[in-house]
Amino acid sequence: MTEDTRTTQDLVQEQLRITSDLSVLNGEHHRLLQQLGAASITQQMIEDDSAATTLEALRLAQTDVDAARAASEACEERIAALEKRLDAVIHELLARP
């Protein structure tokens, strides 16, 4: 379907799909931020407890932090792309007579 042949209904349906996708991604992003916070706290606790600190424990904690950070950043990029698409659809809707 080209831009020229999209009806108002098509645009509204796309707007709803994008909004739904954004809702899912925002929930996922929130979960990832919580995971990142928990991994950071775990890492700090391991570092603070010098008797229990092992290189392996620190490595695992850092791996958790790195993985959560990377997933969160990827999620942020997907959210930004969807927001850009949503903005374009809204502008297209507003431009209609």
Stockholm file with secondary structure:
# STOCKHOLM 1.0

chainA/1-97         MTEDTRTTQDLVQEQLRITSDLSVLNGEHHRLLQQLGAASITQQMIEDDSAATTLEALRLAQTDVDAARAASEACEERIAALEKRLDAVIHELLARP
#=GR chainA/1-97 SS CCGGGCCHHHHHHHHHHHHHHHHHHHHHHHHHHHHHHHHHHHHHHHHHCTTTCCHHHHHHHHHHHHHHHHHHHHHHHHHHHHHHHHHHHHHHHHTCC
#=GC SS_cons        CCGGGCCHHHHHHHHHHHHHHHHHHHHHHHHHHHHHHHHHHHHHHHHHCTTTCCHHHHHHHHHHHHHHHHHHHHHHHHHHHHHHHHHHHHHHHHTCC
//
